[in-house]
Amino acid sequence: MILTVCLSPSVDVTVELDSLNVGKTNVVKSKSLSFTGKALNVAIGVSRLGGDAYATGFMYNENGSMFERALDREGVPFSFVWNSGRVRENYKCIDNKSMLTEINDIGESVAREKLYELLHMIRGLSAHSEVTVISGGLPRGVDAGYYRDLFQAVDPNSMKIVDAEGAKLFSALDAEVDLAKPNLDELQSSLGREFHTMDDCIEGCKELIARGAKRVLLSLGKGGAIITDGKRNFFGKSINVAVNSTVGAGDGMVAAAALALKNGADLPDILRAGIAAGTATVTTFGTVSFTREKYEEIYQRLQITEF
C-alpha cells in the first residue's frame, strides 16, 4: 500500500479563458471543480495505475464530504483528522497559450491536539504501507518543523517521499527520506540560486542528498526530468504532447515514482514512470490526474539516458 498524507486540501476551480486580461472583464470558456490537494492527487494517480493507495491528512467539516465522494469515485480508501471550518478554494486560470495563473487561498488553522492526532494516525497507517508520501503546504500557523515530526512518525519499514520546498523540504530531510521530488523553481528557491546547466542541477540535487535524501527526482517541466542518487545520474525528455493544463503534473509524477519505488525499480525506471505520468497529466484539462492508457502510451515512447 502507498500512504499519502494531505496537509492542506483544496477545492481547485479551474477556468479556461481566451486570454487573461488584468483589470478587465474576462469571460470563461469552460470551468471545472476538483476536490484535491497534492497528496490526494498522488493517491488518485496510484489508484489509476492499478496500485493500492490510502489517503489521510487534515479535512474540514463544512465541505469535506465532497472530498470523500471524490475519493470514493476513484476507489481510494481514506481516513482523516477532522477540523472545524472550510477547505480553502484555489483558482487556476488557463489562457489559450496554456499559460497558468494561480490564485491560492490560505488554509484554515488546526488545533494543536489535531497535529498530534495526525502523527498518531501516520504511525499506525504507515506500519502497513510500503511507501509514505507527504506533500504540499501546511495549515495556517503550523511551523515548517512539523514536516520533520511527520516523517519521524513514519514507520521505519515504510519508504518516504517528500514533495515540498524551502523550510518544509529541509525539515523533512532532517528525518531522512528515500526520495525528494522538487521542480526546478522549487529547487532554486530552496537553495537560493539559479541553475543554468545540467551540471548545476545535479549539484543542487546533491545538496539535498547531503541533507538527507537518498534520491532526488527533479522535474524540469517541458525540459524533462533528472534523477540521481549522488552517484548515478539519468535524464529523460518529455515527448511532445498537446498541453491542456499543467495542474497536477507534479503529483502524477510522484504517484508513478512512488509505485515504481514500491516495486523495487531502479533509477531509470523510476524516472521513466514519473515522466510518463507527468506528461500524461498535462494532456487533460480540469482533472487532477491521468488515464492509465495515456500513461502507458507515453511510457513506451520515452528514452532515458545516463550522463
N, C-alpha and C positions, 0 to 999 in steps of 0.2 A: 504493500500500500504506500501511496505517496500522500503525506500530510501537508496541507497548505494552510498557512496562518495569515489571515487578513486582518490587519490592524486598523484600517481606515476604509471601509466600504463606501461606495458612492453610487448615486444614480447618474449615469452619463447620458446627457441629452446631446445627440449628435445631429447637426443640421448641415445640409448641403446647400450652398449658395452659388450663384453665378460668379460673384466676387464679393469680398468683404469690404465695404466702404465705411470707414470710420467717420462718425458724425452725421451719417445719412441713414435713411430707412433702407433696410435690407429685406428682401423677400426670400422666404425659404422655399427651396425646390423639393426637398424631402427631409424627413425627420424621423429619428428612431430613439427609443429609450432602452438603455441597458442597465441591468441591476448587477453591479460589478464591483471591482476592487482588484488590485493586481494579483493577489494570491487566489482570489476566486476565479479569475480568468485562467490562471495556471491549472486549477483543478478541472475546469471545463475542458481545457486543452488536453490534459492527461486522459480524461474520460473519452474524448473523441478519438484518441489514438488507441483506444482499447485497454487502457490501464485502469487500475483501481485507485481512485482519489478520494480523499476525505477532507472536507473544509471545516475550519474552525476560525476563531478570532472574535472580534467585537461586533455586536449588532445592536440595533436601536429599535425601541418599541413601536414608534409611530408608523414606520413604513418597512420594517424588517421582514414582514411576511411576504413581500414581493420578491425578496431575495430567496426565501425558502422555496417559493414556487418556481423561480428561475432555475435553481439547482435541482429541484425535483425533475424538471423537464429534461435536464441533461443527465439524469441518473447519478448525481453526485450526492452521497450522504453527508450530513453535517451536524454539528452541534456548536452553539455559540454562547458567548458570555453576553448576556443581555443588559442593556443600559437604557436609561431614560433619554428622551429626545428623539431626534430625527436624523436619518442618514443624509449626509451632505449631497449637494447636487453640483455636478460639473457640466460645463457647456463646451462643446467641441465643434468649431465651425470649419468646414472644409470648402474651399473655393474650387473653381473649375481648373485650376492648376495643381490640384491635390495639396495645396498648402493648408496646413492645420494650424488653427489658432485656438488656444485653450484658455478657458476661464474657470479656475478651480476654486471651489468653495472651501471654507475652513471647517474641519470636523468638530463634532461635539466633544466635550470633555467627558472623562470617565472617573468614577470614584476610585480611590486608592485600593479599596478591597477588591475591586474588579480586576485591577492589574495582577494581584496575587492569585485571583481565581483563574485567570488565563494561564499563568505559569503552571499552576497545578494541573490544568486540563492538558497542557502540552506534555507534561511529564508522563501522564497516563497514555495519551494517544500516540506519542512518538515511540513508545515501547513496542507498538505493533506496526511501526512504519519503517520501511527500508530507507526512505528519504523524507526529510522535512524541509519545506520551502517557506521562508519568511521574507516578505517583501512589502514595499510601499511605505507610505507615510505613517505618522503616529497621531493618536488623538490629541486634541488641543491640550497643551500644558504638560505633556509627557516628555521627559527628558530623553535625549538620544541614547543615554546609557541603558535604557530599558531593552534595547536591542541585544546588549550583552547578556542581560538577565534571561531573555527569551532563548537565546542559543545555548546558554548554560543549562537551561531546563530540559533541553532535548536529550533523549536517551542516547548514551554513548554508542549504541549499536546502529543508530539511525544517521545516515549521511546528511549533511547540512548544506543548504543552498541559500545564499543571500542575494537579493536584488534591491539594493538601496544605495544611497550616495552620501557623501560627506561624513558628518559625525556618526550617523546611523551605521554606515558601512564600516567605519573604523571600530565602532563598538562591537559589531558582530565579529569582526576579525580578531578582536581580543579573545573571543571564545573559540577561535579557530573554526574554519568552515571547509567543506570539501570543494565547493565551487562558488565563486563570486561572479555575478553577471552584470557589470556596468555597461552602459553605452559610452560612446566616445565623449559626448558632452559631460556625462556624469563623472567619467574618469578625470577629465581635465579640470572640472570644477572641484572635485575631491582633492586632487593633488596640487591644485593652484597653478597650473601652467598648461600651455598648449602643446599638442603633439602633431608634428607635420609629416613624419615618415613612419614606416612600419617599425623601424628600429626604436623610434621614440615610443611607440605604442607598447612594444614589448618591454621596454624599460619601465614604463608606467605599470604594466601588469606585474612585473617582478617586484615592484614596491608593495603591491597588495599581497603577493606571495610571502614577502619578508615579514609582513604584518600578521599573517595567519591564514592565508588562503592556500589550499593545496593546488587548485587550478583556477584560472581566470578565463572566462568566456567574454570577449569584448566585441560588442556589436558596433559596426562601422556604418550602419544604415545601408544606403544604396551601394556603398563600397564593399559590402560583405561582412565578414567577421573573422576574428582570430581566436585561437585557444592556445594556452600554454600552461605547462606545469613548472616553468622556470628552466627546464632543460630541453624540452622539445616544443617547437612552435609550428602551428599549422594555420593555413589561410584558406578561406573559401569565399568565392564570389557569388553573390545572389544572381540568379538568372533574370533576364528582362521580363517583367510582367506589367500588366496594367495596374497602376496603383490607385485604388479607390479610397483607401484610408490607412493611415499608419497606426490607428488606435489599436492597442492590444498586441502589436507585433512583438515587443519585447517579452510579453507574458507568454505568447506562443512559443518563443524561443526557449524560455525557461521550462515550459511544460515538456517539450520534446527532449531537452537536455536532461531533465530530471528522470524521465523514463529510460533514456539511454544509460544514464549513470546507474540507475537501479538494476539494469540488465547486464551490467559489467562491461559496457562498451569502452573502447579505447578513445583517446583524444580525437582522432579524425572522425570517428563515427558519432561522437557527441556533437562535434561541430557541424557535421553534415545534417544531423537531425534538427539541431537548433536553427540553422539557416533555412531549411525546408519549411519548418513550421512558421518562422517569422515571415518568410516570403509569402507563404500561403495565406497568412492573416491579412496582409496588405491588399490582397485581391478582392476583399469583401468590403462592403460599406455597411456601417451601422451595426456590425456584430463584433463581439469581443474575441472571437476565435476563428477557426478554420475548419474546412472539411477534411476528412481523412483522405478522400480521393485526390484533392488538390495537393495535399501534403505528399502523398506517395508519388504523384506525377512529377513534382518538383524534385523530390529526393533522388529519383533515378537519374536526373539530368545534372546533378551537381558534381563538381570536381574539387577535391581537396588536395592541397599541395603542402609539403613540409618546406620550411625555409629557415 
